[in-house]
Amino acid sequence: MTEQTQETHQDNGYLLSWLWRKYLHRYKWLLVGASFLMAIEGATLGLVAWMMEPMFDQAFAPGNTNALWAVGFIFAGIFFVRGVTSICHKVMMTAASQKSSADLRKDLLGRMMLQDNAFHQTHPPGYLIQRIQSDVAGINGVWSAFITGAGKDFISLISLLVVAISVDWRWTVVACIGTPLLVLPSIVAQRFVRRRAREARDIGARIATLLDEVFHGIVPIKLNLLERYQSTRFSVSTKKFVRAQIRETAGNSSIAAMVDFTAGLGFFCVLLYGGGEIVAGEKTVGQFMSFFTALGMMFEPLRRLAGLSGRWQVAAAAIERLKELVELKPTIQSPQATLSAPKGTPEIRLDNVHLSYGDVKVLNGTSFVAEAGKTTAIVGASGAGKSTLFNVLTRLVDPQSGTSTIGGIRNSDMSLPDLRGMFSVVSQEAMLFDDTVRENIILDQANVTDAQLQKVLDAAHVTDFLPKLADGLDTDVGPRGTNLSGGQRQRVVIARALLRDTPILLLDEATSALDTRSETVVQAALDKLSHGRTTLVIAHRLSTVREADKILVMDKGVVVDQGTHDELIARGGIYAELYELQFKTDGATAEERALSPVSNVAFTPSDESQSLFSRTLTRLFRRS
């Protein structure tokens, strides 16, 4: 056996051992019972072959009717036992395989949710869905077939081999003369199948990602006439997937076909060798029929076992990937020694924080203080690092240097549940789950009273639109909340944040995607939500932050200015220029200012190209 072959067998054994330790050992008694019943079912084939000799030599040849009845009852009993054991062990094996697969899916999802942002940026949703659904399903099917098929067929093979040897061991040796020829081609075919299986899994993940993009982006696809483009992308990936599947099937089939070639050679040799002994009267017809029945039945389980070796390679390719995900440790974890979260409403402080994504600097020595119980607004160009501040505070990402403290305690010294339990986040993308309005507000909070729920519904102005919903609080919001308007979704999220009642509130462009009427209602709800909390607000519309206790102006990852609205206006600089462009466009009417894109576009006014672009758009709107 070559070194490469030894590595393959060691790899297979290691994967089986891992699967057993992690999941299957929980259901060992189901597996033991199923294995016992499979042994009984497998042994019945040997009994069938063994009964051929008395049927021909003791019943047919002498014409013994009593022996014929006895043989008939034995055959009936054998097949009855075979049927009962088959049903029982299949049910038991299905229970074990399905339960272990459910455990694996649960572990995978839990692991994936624990991973940080970098993981999810490099592993798109389609890829992860493929791992949880298709890969686990593939393992489940192959594992069930591997155990039920391999266990039963192995016992059948042994029992039939015993019968064949008991008739004539020399005939058995002659029949197996071509078996050594199977070894090397089978090893080559197995390695080919595993490579093709990996390829098919990768392409399947890309297809799942493509479908996820299409269905989530169906509106821009329609508006940009991209149906043909997306269909072409899908068609190309599908052709590659079909090709990989065909090659995988060809490899699998070749393994089973080799058994057929060997079986044909074995039958030919036995006929020539054993036929002469029958003609010479050295062996009876019953012995020959018993041997040939055993031989014929023997090659069928052998053929299935050979096919399972190919199917195992498919499963092994999936297990390798799943094992990597299950054992992947998140880069951001709770410290071993944790400090308790601060009590009351805390102060937030960042000191000289540096953070880069690869070679791109996002935060470049960022420092600021957000006073306890007050509202601090953050403004600046897109890419200035505003949203990254939220990620640093909640430890969705850790900076390369610098410190962030909450209530005087470093956020890296708190456990992740304690840290993130201090924050409520409301962003422009109101994330709702495909459930009822009630469940989207309560989520996993237990013992929420009707009075508490009603209070937050009123404060978030959810009660304003509840009568318009068919089932009120029990109305399904649809996937991603598509059954509600943008303003309604935001109010549901605000109600959720009010019910959480956390000391810190993070608002990330919470009203930027709303119309004027919805923005007014939502802004009123946000004002109630921020009362008595340390609040950080990211906003491009300066009208939403004029009343903030402090405004931070960011540029290229640095806080370049800070103060109240009046102080920043009096001082001049980036904020004053942005305010001038948004609210004092020369010669523009109120309606034109409402239409002007500069009120919705984030940019640094000192950037001449951006300012020129915005002024050009404004002139176009005026002319229209």
C-alpha positions as CSV (number, residue, x, y, z in Angstrom):
1,M,0.0,0.0,0.0
2,T,1.4,3.4,-1.0
3,E,2.0,6.3,1.5
4,Q,-0.7,8.3,-0.3
5,T,-3.2,5.4,0.1
6,Q,-2.3,5.1,3.8
7,E,-3.0,8.8,4.3
8,T,-6.4,8.4,2.6
9,H,-7.4,5.5,4.9
10,Q,-6.1,7.4,8.0
11,D,-8.1,10.5,6.9
12,N,-11.2,8.4,6.4
13,G,-10.8,6.8,9.8
14,Y,-10.2,10.2,11.4
15,L,-13.4,11.6,9.9
16,L,-15.5,8.7,11.0
17,S,-14.0,8.9,14.5
18,W,-14.8,12.6,14.7
19,L,-18.4,12.1,13.5
20,W,-18.8,9.4,16.1
21,R,-17.4,11.4,19.0
22,K,-19.3,14.5,18.2
23,Y,-22.7,13.3,17.3
24,L,-23.4,9.6,16.7
25,H,-22.3,8.3,20.2
26,R,-25.4,10.0,21.7
27,Y,-27.5,7.4,19.9
28,K,-25.2,4.4,20.3
29,W,-28.0,2.1,21.7
30,L,-30.2,2.8,18.7
31,L,-27.2,2.0,16.5
32,V,-26.4,-1.2,18.5
33,G,-30.0,-2.4,18.2
34,A,-30.1,-1.6,14.5
35,S,-26.8,-3.4,13.9
36,F,-28.0,-6.5,15.7
37,L,-31.2,-6.6,13.5
38,M,-29.1,-5.9,10.4
39,A,-26.9,-8.9,11.2
40,I,-30.0,-11.1,11.4
41,E,-31.2,-9.8,8.0
42,G,-27.8,-10.2,6.4
43,A,-27.5,-13.8,7.7
44,T,-30.8,-14.8,6.1
45,L,-29.2,-14.6,2.6
46,G,-26.7,-17.2,3.7
47,L,-29.6,-19.4,4.9
48,V,-31.3,-19.0,1.5
49,A,-28.2,-20.2,-0.3
50,W,-27.6,-23.0,2.2
51,M,-31.2,-24.3,1.7
52,M,-30.6,-24.9,-2.0
53,E,-28.7,-28.1,-1.4
54,P,-31.5,-29.9,0.6
55,M,-34.2,-28.5,-1.7
56,F,-32.5,-30.2,-4.7
57,D,-30.9,-33.3,-3.2
58,Q,-33.5,-34.2,-0.5
59,A,-36.8,-32.9,-2.0
60,F,-36.6,-32.6,-5.8
61,A,-34.2,-35.4,-6.7
62,P,-35.9,-38.2,-4.7
63,G,-39.4,-36.7,-5.0
64,N,-39.9,-36.4,-1.2
65,T,-43.1,-34.4,-0.6
66,N,-42.6,-34.2,3.2
67,A,-39.1,-32.7,2.7
68,L,-40.6,-30.3,0.2
69,W,-43.1,-29.0,2.8
70,A,-40.4,-28.7,5.4
71,V,-38.1,-26.8,3.0
72,G,-41.1,-24.5,2.0
73,F,-41.9,-23.6,5.6
74,I,-38.2,-22.8,6.3
75,F,-38.0,-20.6,3.3
76,A,-41.2,-18.7,4.4
77,G,-39.8,-18.3,7.9
78,I,-36.5,-16.9,6.6
79,F,-38.2,-14.3,4.5
80,F,-40.6,-13.4,7.3
81,V,-37.7,-12.8,9.7
82,R,-35.9,-10.8,6.9
83,G,-38.9,-8.5,6.4
84,V,-39.4,-7.8,10.1
85,T,-35.8,-7.1,10.9
86,S,-35.5,-4.9,7.7
87,I,-38.4,-2.6,8.9
88,C,-37.1,-2.3,12.5
89,H,-33.5,-1.6,11.7
90,K,-34.3,1.0,9.0
91,V,-36.6,2.9,11.4
92,M,-33.9,2.8,14.1
93,M,-31.2,3.9,11.8
94,T,-33.3,6.7,10.4
95,A,-34.0,8.0,13.9
96,A,-30.3,8.0,14.7
97,S,-29.2,9.6,11.5
98,Q,-31.9,12.3,11.5
99,K,-31.3,13.2,15.1
100,S,-27.6,13.4,14.7
101,S,-28.0,15.5,11.6
102,A,-30.3,17.9,13.5
103,D,-27.6,18.2,16.2
104,L,-25.0,18.9,13.6
105,R,-27.2,21.6,11.9
106,K,-27.8,23.2,15.3
107,D,-24.1,23.3,16.2
108,L,-23.2,24.7,12.8
109,L,-25.7,27.5,13.1
110,G,-24.6,28.3,16.6
111,R,-21.0,28.4,15.5
112,M,-21.7,30.6,12.5
113,M,-23.6,33.1,14.6
114,L,-20.7,33.3,17.0
115,Q,-18.2,34.3,14.3
116,D,-17.2,37.9,13.8
117,N,-17.9,40.3,11.0
118,A,-14.7,39.3,9.1
119,F,-16.0,35.7,8.8
120,H,-19.4,36.7,7.4
121,Q,-17.8,39.1,5.0
122,T,-15.8,36.3,3.5
123,H,-18.5,33.6,3.7
124,P,-21.7,34.8,1.9
125,P,-25.1,33.6,3.1
126,G,-25.5,31.2,0.2
127,Y,-22.3,29.4,1.1
128,L,-23.3,29.0,4.7
129,I,-26.8,27.8,3.8
130,Q,-25.3,25.3,1.5
131,R,-23.1,24.0,4.3
132,I,-26.0,23.7,6.8
133,Q,-28.6,22.3,4.4
134,S,-27.0,20.4,1.5
135,D,-23.8,19.2,3.1
136,V,-25.5,17.9,6.2
137,A,-28.3,16.3,4.1
138,G,-25.6,14.7,2.0
139,I,-23.8,13.3,5.0
140,N,-27.1,12.1,6.5
141,G,-28.1,10.2,3.4
142,V,-24.7,8.7,2.8
143,W,-24.2,7.9,6.5
144,S,-27.6,6.1,6.8
145,A,-26.9,4.2,3.6
146,F,-23.3,3.5,4.7
147,I,-24.4,2.0,8.0
148,T,-27.5,0.2,6.9
149,G,-26.1,-1.0,3.6
150,A,-22.5,-1.7,4.8
151,G,-23.7,-3.5,7.9
152,K,-26.3,-5.6,6.3
153,D,-24.2,-6.3,3.1
154,F,-21.1,-7.2,5.1
155,I,-23.0,-9.8,7.2
156,S,-24.6,-11.1,4.0
157,L,-21.2,-11.4,2.4
158,I,-19.7,-13.3,5.3
159,S,-22.6,-15.7,5.6
160,L,-22.6,-16.4,1.8
161,L,-18.9,-16.8,1.8
162,V,-19.2,-19.4,4.6
163,V,-21.8,-21.3,2.6
164,A,-19.6,-21.3,-0.5
165,I,-16.6,-22.5,1.4
166,S,-18.6,-25.2,3.1
167,V,-19.6,-26.6,-0.3
168,D,-16.0,-26.4,-1.8
169,W,-13.2,-24.1,-0.7
170,R,-11.4,-24.6,-4.0
171,W,-14.4,-23.4,-6.0
172,T,-14.5,-20.3,-3.7
173,V,-10.8,-19.5,-4.4
174,V,-11.3,-19.9,-8.1
175,A,-14.4,-17.6,-8.0
176,C,-12.4,-14.9,-6.2
177,I,-9.4,-15.1,-8.6
178,G,-10.0,-11.6,-10.0
179,T,-10.5,-9.8,-6.7
180,P,-6.9,-8.5,-6.3
181,L,-7.4,-6.7,-9.6
182,L,-10.0,-4.4,-7.9
183,V,-7.7,-2.8,-5.4
184,L,-5.6,-0.3,-7.3
185,P,-8.4,0.9,-9.7
186,S,-10.8,1.3,-6.8
187,I,-8.3,3.5,-4.9
188,V,-7.8,5.7,-7.9
189,A,-11.5,6.0,-8.5
190,Q,-12.2,6.9,-4.9
191,R,-9.8,9.8,-5.0
192,F,-11.3,11.0,-8.2
193,V,-14.8,10.9,-6.7
194,R,-13.7,12.9,-3.6
195,R,-12.2,15.6,-5.8
196,R,-15.2,15.8,-7.9
197,A,-17.5,15.9,-4.8
198,R,-15.5,18.8,-3.4
199,E,-15.8,20.6,-6.7
200,A,-19.6,20.0,-6.9
201,R,-20.0,21.3,-3.3
202,D,-18.1,24.5,-4.1
203,I,-20.1,25.2,-7.2
204,G,-23.3,24.4,-5.3
205,A,-22.3,27.0,-2.7
206,R,-21.7,29.6,-5.4
207,I,-25.1,28.8,-6.9
208,A,-26.8,29.2,-3.5
209,T,-25.0,32.6,-3.1
210,L,-26.1,33.7,-6.6
211,L,-29.8,32.8,-5.8
212,D,-29.6,34.6,-2.5
213,E,-28.4,37.7,-4.3
214,V,-31.1,37.5,-7.0
215,F,-34.0,37.0,-4.6
216,H,-32.9,39.7,-2.2
217,G,-32.1,42.1,-5.1
218,I,-35.1,41.4,-7.3
219,V,-36.2,45.1,-7.4
220,P,-32.9,46.5,-8.7
221,I,-32.6,43.6,-11.1
222,K,-35.9,44.5,-12.6
223,L,-35.3,48.2,-12.7
224,N,-31.9,47.7,-14.4
225,L,-33.1,45.1,-16.8
226,L,-30.6,42.5,-15.5
227,E,-32.8,39.4,-15.9
228,R,-30.8,38.1,-18.9
229,Y,-27.5,38.9,-17.2
230,Q,-28.4,37.1,-14.0
231,S,-29.9,34.1,-16.0
232,T,-26.6,33.8,-17.9
233,R,-24.6,33.8,-14.6
234,F,-26.9,31.1,-13.2
235,S,-26.7,29.1,-16.4
236,V,-22.9,29.1,-16.5
237,S,-22.7,28.0,-12.8
238,T,-25.4,25.4,-13.3
239,K,-23.5,23.9,-16.3
240,K,-20.4,23.6,-14.2
241,F,-22.3,22.0,-11.4
242,V,-24.0,19.5,-13.8
243,R,-20.6,18.6,-15.3
244,A,-19.1,18.0,-11.8
245,Q,-22.1,15.9,-10.8
246,I,-21.8,13.8,-14.0
247,R,-18.1,13.2,-13.4
248,E,-18.7,12.3,-9.8
249,T,-21.4,9.7,-10.9
250,A,-19.1,8.3,-13.5
251,G,-16.4,7.7,-10.8
252,N,-19.0,6.1,-8.5
253,S,-20.3,3.9,-11.3
254,S,-16.9,2.7,-12.3
255,I,-16.2,1.4,-8.8
256,A,-19.3,-0.8,-8.9
257,A,-18.6,-1.8,-12.5
258,M,-15.3,-3.2,-11.5
259,V,-17.1,-5.7,-9.3
260,D,-19.1,-6.8,-12.3
261,F,-16.0,-7.4,-14.3
262,T,-14.6,-9.5,-11.5
263,A,-17.9,-11.4,-11.0
264,G,-18.0,-12.3,-14.7
265,L,-14.4,-13.6,-14.5
266,G,-15.3,-15.6,-11.4
267,F,-18.4,-17.2,-12.8
268,F,-16.5,-18.2,-16.0
269,C,-13.7,-19.9,-14.0
270,V,-16.0,-21.8,-11.7
271,L,-18.1,-23.1,-14.6
272,L,-15.1,-24.5,-16.3
273,Y,-13.5,-25.9,-13.1
274,G,-16.6,-27.0,-11.2
275,G,-18.6,-28.1,-14.2
276,G,-16.2,-30.9,-14.9
277,E,-16.7,-32.3,-11.3
278,I,-20.5,-32.3,-11.8
279,V,-20.2,-34.1,-15.1
280,A,-17.8,-36.6,-13.4
281,G,-20.3,-37.2,-10.6
282,E,-17.8,-35.9,-7.9
283,K,-20.4,-33.2,-6.9
284,T,-24.2,-33.2,-6.7
285,V,-26.5,-30.8,-8.5
286,G,-27.7,-29.6,-5.1
287,Q,-24.2,-28.7,-4.1
288,F,-23.6,-26.9,-7.3
289,M,-26.9,-24.9,-7.0
290,S,-26.1,-24.0,-3.4
291,F,-22.6,-22.8,-4.4
292,F,-23.8,-20.9,-7.4
293,T,-26.7,-19.3,-5.4
294,A,-24.3,-18.2,-2.7
295,L,-21.9,-16.9,-5.4
296,G,-24.6,-15.0,-7.3
297,M,-25.9,-13.4,-4.1
298,M,-22.4,-12.7,-2.9
299,F,-21.4,-10.4,-5.7
300,E,-24.5,-8.2,-5.3
301,P,-23.7,-7.1,-1.7
302,L,-20.1,-6.8,-2.8
303,R,-21.2,-4.5,-5.7
304,R,-23.2,-2.4,-3.3
305,L,-20.3,-2.2,-0.8
306,A,-18.0,-1.1,-3.7
307,G,-20.5,1.6,-4.6
308,L,-20.7,2.8,-1.0
309,S,-17.0,3.4,-1.0
310,G,-17.6,6.0,-3.7
311,R,-20.5,7.5,-1.9
312,W,-18.3,7.7,1.3
313,Q,-15.9,9.9,-0.6
314,V,-18.8,12.3,-1.4
315,A,-19.7,12.3,2.3
316,A,-16.0,12.7,3.4
317,A,-15.7,15.8,1.2
318,A,-18.7,17.3,3.0
319,I,-17.6,16.2,6.5
320,E,-14.2,17.8,6.0
321,R,-15.8,21.2,5.3
322,L,-18.3,20.9,8.1
323,K,-15.7,19.8,10.6
324,E,-13.7,23.0,9.8
325,L,-16.8,25.1,10.5
326,V,-17.8,23.3,13.7
327,E,-14.3,23.6,15.1
328,L,-13.7,27.1,13.9
329,K,-13.2,29.4,17.0
330,P,-14.4,33.0,16.7
331,T,-11.6,35.5,16.8
332,I,-13.6,37.7,19.2
333,Q,-14.4,36.0,22.5
334,S,-15.2,36.8,26.1
335,P,-12.1,37.2,28.2
336,Q,-11.3,34.4,30.7
337,A,-11.5,36.8,33.6
338,T,-14.4,39.2,33.1
339,L,-15.5,42.3,34.9
340,S,-19.2,43.1,35.6
341,A,-20.9,45.6,33.4
342,P,-21.2,49.1,34.9
343,K,-24.4,50.0,36.7
344,G,-26.6,52.9,35.7
345,T,-26.2,55.1,32.7
346,P,-22.5,55.0,31.6
347,E,-20.1,57.3,30.0
348,I,-18.5,56.1,26.7
349,R,-14.9,57.0,26.0
350,L,-12.5,56.1,23.1
351,D,-8.8,56.8,23.4
352,N,-6.5,56.9,20.4
353,V,-8.2,53.9,18.6
354,H,-6.6,52.6,15.4
355,L,-8.3,50.1,13.2
356,S,-7.5,48.9,9.7
357,Y,-9.0,46.4,7.3
358,G,-6.0,45.1,5.5
359,D,-4.2,48.1,4.2
360,V,-7.2,50.4,4.5
361,K,-7.2,52.6,7.6
362,V,-10.7,53.2,8.9
363,L,-10.0,54.6,12.4
364,N,-6.8,56.6,12.7
365,G,-6.3,57.7,16.3
366,T,-10.0,58.3,17.1
367,S,-10.7,59.8,20.5
368,F,-13.9,61.2,22.1
369,V,-16.1,61.2,25.2
370,A,-19.9,60.7,25.1
371,E,-21.2,61.9,28.4
372,A,-23.5,59.7,30.4
373,G,-27.2,60.3,29.8
374,K,-26.6,62.7,26.9
375,T,-26.9,62.5,23.1
376,T,-23.8,62.6,21.0
377,A,-24.1,62.9,17.3
378,I,-21.5,61.8,14.7
379,V,-21.4,63.4,11.3
380,G,-19.0,63.1,8.4
381,A,-18.4,61.7,4.9
382,S,-19.2,58.1,4.0
383,G,-16.2,56.1,4.8
384,A,-15.1,58.4,7.6
385,G,-15.4,55.6,10.2
386,K,-18.7,56.4,11.8
387,S,-20.4,53.0,11.7
388,T,-17.1,51.3,12.6
389,L,-17.2,53.1,15.9
390,F,-20.4,51.2,16.7
391,N,-18.7,48.0,15.8
392,V,-15.8,48.7,18.1
393,L,-18.0,49.6,21.0
394,T,-20.0,46.4,20.7
395,R,-16.9,44.3,19.9
396,L,-18.1,43.2,16.5
397,V,-14.5,44.1,15.6
398,D,-11.5,44.7,17.8
399,P,-9.1,47.6,17.0
400,Q,-5.4,47.1,16.5
401,S,-4.6,49.6,19.2
402,G,-6.3,52.0,21.6
403,T,-8.9,51.6,24.2
404,S,-12.7,51.9,24.4
405,T,-14.3,52.1,27.9
406,I,-17.9,52.1,29.0
407,G,-18.5,53.4,32.5
408,G,-14.8,53.3,33.1
409,I,-14.5,49.6,32.2
410,R,-12.8,48.4,29.0
411,N,-15.3,46.7,26.8
412,S,-12.7,44.0,26.2
413,D,-12.8,43.2,29.9
414,M,-16.5,42.4,29.9
415,S,-18.2,39.2,28.7
416,L,-19.8,39.6,25.3
417,P,-23.3,38.9,26.6
418,D,-22.9,41.6,29.3
419,L,-21.3,44.1,26.9
420,R,-23.9,43.7,24.1
421,G,-26.7,43.5,26.6
422,M,-26.0,47.2,27.4
423,F,-26.8,48.4,23.8
424,S,-30.0,48.9,21.8
425,V,-29.4,49.6,18.1
426,V,-31.8,51.2,15.6
427,S,-30.4,51.4,12.0
428,Q,-31.9,52.5,8.7
429,E,-32.2,48.8,7.8
430,A,-34.9,47.8,10.3
431,M,-34.3,44.1,10.7
432,L,-37.5,42.1,11.3
433,F,-37.9,38.4,11.3
434,D,-40.6,36.4,9.4
435,D,-42.9,36.3,12.4
436,T,-45.7,38.3,14.0
437,V,-45.4,42.0,15.1
438,R,-45.7,40.8,18.7
439,E,-42.8,38.3,18.5
440,N,-40.6,40.8,16.6
441,I,-41.0,43.2,19.6
442,I,-40.7,40.7,22.4
443,L,-38.1,38.3,20.8
444,D,-36.6,36.1,23.5
445,Q,-37.6,38.2,26.5
446,A,-39.7,36.2,29.0
447,N,-42.4,37.4,31.3
448,V,-43.3,40.5,29.4
449,T,-46.6,41.8,30.8
450,D,-49.4,43.3,28.7
451,A,-48.9,46.6,30.4
452,Q,-45.2,46.7,29.6
453,L,-46.0,45.8,26.0
454,Q,-48.7,48.4,25.7
455,K,-46.4,51.1,27.1
456,V,-43.7,50.6,24.5
457,L,-46.3,50.3,21.7
458,D,-47.6,53.7,22.6
459,A,-44.2,55.3,23.1
460,A,-43.0,54.0,19.7
461,H,-46.2,55.0,17.9
462,V,-46.9,51.4,16.9
463,T,-50.5,51.8,18.1
464,D,-51.0,54.4,15.4
465,F,-50.9,51.7,12.6
466,L,-52.0,48.6,14.5
467,P,-55.7,49.0,13.7
468,K,-54.8,49.0,10.0
469,L,-53.2,45.5,10.2
470,A,-55.5,42.5,9.6
471,D,-54.6,40.7,12.9
472,G,-53.1,43.5,14.9
473,L,-50.1,42.4,16.9
474,D,-50.5,38.9,15.6
475,T,-50.1,40.0,12.0
476,D,-47.2,38.3,10.2
477,V,-44.6,40.9,9.0
478,G,-43.3,38.7,6.2
479,P,-39.7,38.0,5.2
480,R,-37.6,40.9,6.4
481,G,-40.7,42.8,7.3
482,T,-41.9,43.2,3.7
483,N,-45.6,43.4,4.8
484,L,-44.9,46.7,6.6
485,S,-43.8,50.1,5.3
486,G,-40.4,51.5,6.1
487,G,-41.8,53.8,8.9
488,Q,-43.8,50.9,10.4
489,R,-40.8,48.7,10.5
490,Q,-38.7,51.4,12.2
491,R,-41.4,51.9,14.9
492,V,-41.5,48.1,15.6
493,V,-37.7,48.1,16.0
494,I,-37.9,51.2,18.3
495,A,-40.6,49.4,20.4
496,R,-38.2,46.4,20.6
497,A,-35.4,48.7,21.8
498,L,-37.7,50.3,24.4
499,L,-38.7,46.9,25.8
500,R,-35.0,46.0,26.1
501,D,-34.5,49.1,28.2
502,T,-30.7,49.2,27.8
503,P,-28.6,52.1,29.1
504,I,-26.9,52.8,25.8
505,L,-28.7,53.6,22.5
506,L,-27.0,53.5,19.1
507,L,-28.9,55.2,16.2
508,D,-27.4,54.6,12.7
509,E,-29.2,56.6,10.1
510,A,-32.4,55.6,11.7
511,T,-34.6,57.9,9.6
512,S,-32.6,58.4,6.4
513,A,-34.7,56.1,4.3
514,L,-38.1,57.5,5.4
515,D,-40.4,60.0,3.9
516,T,-41.0,63.3,5.7
517,R,-44.2,62.2,7.5
518,S,-42.7,58.9,8.6
519,E,-39.5,60.6,9.7
520,T,-41.4,63.0,11.9
521,V,-43.3,60.2,13.7
522,V,-40.2,58.0,14.0
523,Q,-38.1,60.9,15.2
524,A,-40.6,61.6,18.0
525,A,-40.4,57.9,19.0
526,L,-36.6,58.1,19.0
527,D,-36.6,61.2,21.2
528,K,-38.6,59.3,23.8
529,L,-36.3,56.3,23.4
530,S,-33.1,58.3,23.9
531,H,-34.4,60.1,27.1
532,G,-32.2,59.1,30.1
533,R,-29.8,57.0,28.0
534,T,-26.3,57.6,26.7
535,T,-27.1,58.0,23.0
536,L,-24.8,57.9,19.9
537,V,-26.4,59.1,16.7
538,I,-25.0,58.7,13.1
539,A,-26.8,61.1,10.8
540,H,-26.4,62.7,7.4
541,R,-29.4,64.9,7.7
542,L,-28.2,67.6,10.1
543,S,-31.8,68.5,11.0
544,T,-32.0,65.3,13.1
545,V,-28.9,66.2,15.2
546,R,-29.2,70.0,15.8
547,E,-30.5,69.4,19.3
548,A,-27.8,66.9,20.2
549,D,-25.8,67.7,23.4
550,K,-22.5,67.2,21.4
551,I,-21.7,66.8,17.7
552,L,-18.6,65.0,16.6
553,V,-17.3,65.7,13.1
554,M,-15.2,62.9,11.6
555,D,-12.9,62.9,8.6
556,K,-10.7,60.0,7.5
557,G,-11.1,58.1,10.8
558,V,-10.3,61.1,13.1
559,V,-12.6,63.4,15.1
560,V,-11.6,66.7,13.6
561,D,-14.1,68.9,15.5
562,Q,-16.7,68.7,18.2
563,G,-19.2,70.9,20.0
564,T,-22.8,71.9,20.0
565,H,-24.6,72.9,16.8
566,D,-24.2,76.6,17.6
567,E,-20.6,76.3,18.5
568,L,-19.7,74.5,15.3
569,I,-21.6,76.9,13.2
570,A,-19.8,79.9,14.8
571,R,-16.4,78.2,14.4
572,G,-16.8,77.4,10.7
573,G,-15.2,74.4,9.2
574,I,-16.6,71.2,7.8
575,Y,-19.8,71.1,9.8
576,A,-20.6,74.8,9.0
577,E,-20.0,74.2,5.2
578,L,-22.2,71.1,5.2
579,Y,-24.9,73.0,7.1
580,E,-24.6,75.8,4.6
581,L,-25.1,73.5,1.6
582,Q,-28.0,71.6,3.2
583,F,-30.1,74.4,4.5
584,K,-29.1,77.6,2.8
585,T,-28.9,76.8,-0.9
586,D,-29.0,80.2,-2.7
587,G,-32.2,80.9,-4.6
588,A,-33.8,77.5,-3.9
589,T,-37.4,77.3,-2.8
590,A,-38.5,75.1,0.1
591,E,-39.7,72.5,-2.3
592,E,-36.4,72.5,-4.3
593,R,-34.5,72.1,-1.0
594,A,-36.6,69.1,-0.2
595,L,-35.8,67.6,-3.6
596,S,-32.1,68.5,-3.5
597,P,-30.0,65.4,-3.3
598,V,-27.4,67.1,-1.1
599,S,-29.8,66.6,1.8
600,N,-29.4,62.8,1.4
601,V,-25.9,62.4,0.1
602,A,-23.0,62.0,2.5
603,F,-19.9,63.8,1.5
604,T,-17.2,66.2,2.8
605,P,-17.9,69.7,1.5
606,S,-14.2,70.6,1.4
607,D,-13.8,67.9,-1.3
608,E,-14.1,70.1,-4.5
609,S,-15.1,67.2,-6.7
610,Q,-18.0,66.2,-4.4
611,S,-19.1,69.8,-4.0
612,L,-19.1,70.3,-7.7
613,F,-21.1,67.1,-8.2
614,S,-23.7,68.1,-5.7
615,R,-24.0,71.7,-7.1
616,T,-24.5,70.2,-10.6
617,L,-27.2,67.9,-9.4
618,T,-28.9,70.9,-7.6
619,R,-28.9,72.9,-10.9
620,L,-30.4,70.0,-12.8
621,F,-33.3,69.8,-10.2
622,R,-33.9,73.5,-10.5
623,R,-34.1,73.4,-14.3
624,S,-36.6,70.5,-14.1
